[in-house]
């Protein structure tokens, strides 16, 4: 039985990856320091023989006994509320943490996939964003702690591939949604749904003309799995190219939830990307992958998940408020 280490295992994406690799017949080692993760996301796995959990910060030395075939590095704060409140930890997990895990991959002869982000493109001057675009990022702005951490992560990953021969993969993840997101983590979809559930007006920033492209989590996980198993070593976009403005998206949420609140505007945050849409040509050609779940279907599933949470969760403050 092959063994995979998944960091950030108790987070939104990490927990879904644990599910996928268990389903594929792997022995899964989940690792998380729970700074933003939640054990409830993986508690259904604790009873399984082929799942282990380690409460550990990957910014510190990482030791895993025995053989290891794959590593998926998904440990990182990912929402603005998180990385604006814990900027040093955000920088460390994608620098020191990635360094530690690349060293582990080298020692074990394991293949490693690191989770990068569309934020490496910053506020893009190219639309849609393809993997050859180098980005438009403010390194000293409030978002720089996340954006530049991920850009460094890509650089050190390629260096380990080039100079040490480590088998590496880099996925650039675009906006993703689905069950197990934190309801009040500051990202647009859970923010809108949380406000709708609480009977509040939905808050958009600016005039809502900025765009995003939302990929359902099952589609994203399938793309990541295919990339890991492929021979492609350059960064690859995985996301849904169906683009929508924030204003239109808010209107979809109001319709879905049956809420009769309004969309209200607040000042646009510094360096907020005005456009976000992946060019997934490489994923289509190399991985034979493209998203299958349309937004209306995925939103219904996600809304049902949030709606069925205990009501105290609807009003729970963000983790770092």
Residue pairs with C-beta under 8 A, 6 or more apart in sequence:
1 25
1 26
1 27
1 50
2 25
2 26
2 27
2 69
2 70
3 26
3 27
3 28
3 29
3 66
3 67
3 68
3 69
3 70
4 21
4 26
4 27
4 28
4 29
4 68
4 69
4 70
4 71
4 72
5 29
5 31
5 64
5 68
5 70
5 71
5 72
5 101
5 104
5 110
6 14
6 17
6 18
6 21
6 28
6 29
6 30
6 31
6 71
6 72
6 74
7 14
7 31
7 32
7 58
7 71
7 72
7 73
7 74
7 75
7 97
7 101
8 14
8 31
8 32
8 37
8 73
8 74
8 75
8 76
8 115
9 15
9 17
9 18
9 28
9 30
9 31
9 32
9 37
9 42
9 53
9 74
10 30
10 32
10 34
10 37
10 38
10 39
10 41
10 42
10 53
11 32
11 36
11 37
11 38
11 41
11 74
11 75
11 78
12 41
12 78
12 176
12 178
12 180
12 181
12 182
12 217
13 74
13 115
13 173
13 176
13 217
13 220
13 221
14 30
14 32
14 37
14 41
14 72
14 74
14 75
15 37
15 41
15 42
15 180
16 178
16 180
16 217
16 218
16 221
17 72
17 74
17 221
17 224
18 28
18 30
18 42
18 45
18 51
19 45
20 221
20 222
20 225
21 28
22 28
22 45
22 48
22 50
22 51
24 225
26 50
26 70
27 50
27 51
27 52
28 45
28 50
28 51
28 52
29 52
29 53
29 54
29 64
29 68
30 42
30 45
30 51
30 52
30 53
30 54
31 53
31 54
31 56
31 58
31 62
31 75
32 53
32 54
32 55
32 56
32 75
33 55
33 56
33 57
33 58
33 75
34 55
35 57
35 77
35 86
35 89
36 77
36 78
36 79
36 82
36 182
36 185
36 319
38 180
38 182
39 53
41 180
42 51
42 53
45 51
45 53
46 53
56 62
57 93
57 97
58 73
58 75
58 93
58 97
58 100
58 101
59 89
59 92
59 93
59 96
59 97
59 100
60 96
60 100
61 100
62 100
62 101
62 104
64 104
64 108
67 108
68 104
68 105
68 108
68 110
69 110
69 111
70 110
70 111
70 112
70 113
70 228
71 101
71 104
71 105
71 110
71 111
71 112
71 113
72 112
72 113
72 115
72 224
72 228
73 97
73 98
73 101
73 112
73 113
73 114
73 115
74 115
75 93
75 97
76 90
76 93
76 94
76 97
76 115
76 146
76 149
76 150
77 83
77 86
77 89
77 90
77 93
77 146
78 117
78 146
78 187
79 182
79 185
79 186
79 187
80 143
80 146
80 186
80 187
80 269
81 184
81 185
81 186
81 318
81 319
81 320
81 321
82 90
82 185
82 186
82 319
82 320
83 90
83 143
83 145
83 146
84 142
84 145
85 320
86 320
87 145
88 145
90 145
90 146
90 149
91 145
91 148
91 149
93 149
94 149
94 150
94 152
94 153
95 149
95 152
95 153
95 156
98 114
98 152
98 153
98 156
98 157
99 156
101 112
101 114
102 112
102 156
102 157
102 160
102 164
102 166
102 168
104 110
105 111
105 112
105 160
105 166
105 167
105 168
106 160
106 164
106 166
110 167
111 167
111 168
111 169
111 228
112 157
112 166
112 167
112 168
112 169
113 168
113 169
113 170
113 171
113 224
113 227
113 228
114 153
114 154
114 157
114 168
114 169
114 170
114 171
115 171
115 173
116 150
116 153
116 154
116 170
116 171
116 172
116 173
116 235
117 146
117 147
117 150
117 172
117 173
118 129
118 172
118 173
118 174
118 175
118 237
118 239
118 276
118 278
119 137
119 143
119 146
119 147
119 150
119 273
120 135
120 137
120 147
120 150
120 151
120 154
120 172
121 129
121 133
121 135
121 136
121 137
121 273
121 276
122 135
122 136
122 137
122 138
122 147
122 271
122 273
123 136
123 137
123 271
123 272
123 273
123 274
124 133
124 135
124 136
124 273
124 275
124 276
125 136
126 133
127 275
127 277
128 241
128 243
128 277
128 278
128 279
129 237
129 276
129 277
129 278
129 279
130 237
130 279
130 281
130 282
131 172
131 234
131 235
131 236
131 237
131 279
131 282
135 151
137 144
137 147
137 148
137 151
138 144
138 147
138 270
138 271
139 147
139 148
141 270
141 271
142 269
142 270
142 271
143 270
143 271
154 170
154 235
157 168
157 170
158 168
158 170
158 233
160 166
160 168
161 167
161 168
161 233
167 233
168 233
169 227
169 228
169 230
169 232
169 233
169 236
170 233
170 234
170 235
170 236
171 223
171 224
171 227
171 235
171 236
171 238
172 235
172 236
172 237
172 238
172 239
172 278
173 220
173 238
173 239
174 213
174 215
174 237
174 238
174 239
174 240
174 276
174 277
174 278
175 187
175 188
175 189
175 212
175 213
175 214
175 215
175 239
175 276
176 214
176 215
176 216
176 217
176 220
176 239
177 189
177 190
177 214
177 215
177 216
177 217
177 298
177 299
177 302
178 216
178 217
178 218
178 298
178 301
178 302
178 305
179 217
179 301
179 302
179 305
180 217
180 305
181 187
181 189
181 190
181 302
182 190
182 318
182 319
183 190
183 193
183 194
183 306
183 309
183 313
183 314
183 316
184 190
184 191
184 194
184 316
184 317
184 318
185 191
185 318
185 319
186 318
188 212
188 246
188 249
189 214
189 249
189 253
189 302
190 306
191 203
192 202
192 249
192 250
192 253
193 253
193 257
193 302
193 303
193 306
194 306
194 314
195 201
195 202
195 203
195 261
196 202
196 253
196 254
196 257
196 259
196 261
197 257
197 306
197 307
197 314
198 314
198 315
199 259
199 261
200 261
201 261
201 262
201 263
201 264
202 250
202 253
202 254
202 259
202 261
202 262
202 263
202 264
203 264
203 265
203 266
204 246
204 247
204 250
204 263
204 264
204 265
204 266
205 246
205 265
205 266
205 267
205 268
205 269
205 272
206 246
206 265
206 267
206 268
206 272
207 247
207 265
208 245
208 246
208 247
208 248
208 250
208 263
208 265
209 245
209 246
209 247
209 274
210 245
210 246
210 268
210 272
210 273
210 274
210 275
210 276
211 243
211 244
211 245
211 246
211 274
211 275
211 276
211 277
212 243
212 244
212 246
212 249
212 276
213 239
213 240
213 241
213 242
213 243
213 244
213 276
213 277
213 278
214 240
214 242
214 244
214 249
214 295
214 298
215 238
215 239
215 240
215 291
216 240
216 291
216 293
216 295
216 297
216 298
216 301
218 293
219 240
219 291
219 292
219 293
220 238
220 239
222 289
223 238
223 283
223 287
223 289
223 291
224 238
226 287
226 288
226 289
227 236
227 238
227 283
227 287
230 286
230 287
232 282
232 286
232 287
236 282
236 283
236 286
236 287
237 278
237 279
237 280
237 282
237 283
238 278
238 280
238 283
238 289
239 278
239 280
239 291
240 278
240 291
240 295
241 277
241 278
241 279
241 280
242 291
242 294
242 295
243 275
243 276
243 277
244 252
244 295
247 263
250 263
251 263
252 295
252 296
252 299
253 259
253 299
254 260
254 261
254 263
256 299
256 300
256 303
257 303
280 289
280 290
283 289
283 290
284 290
306 314
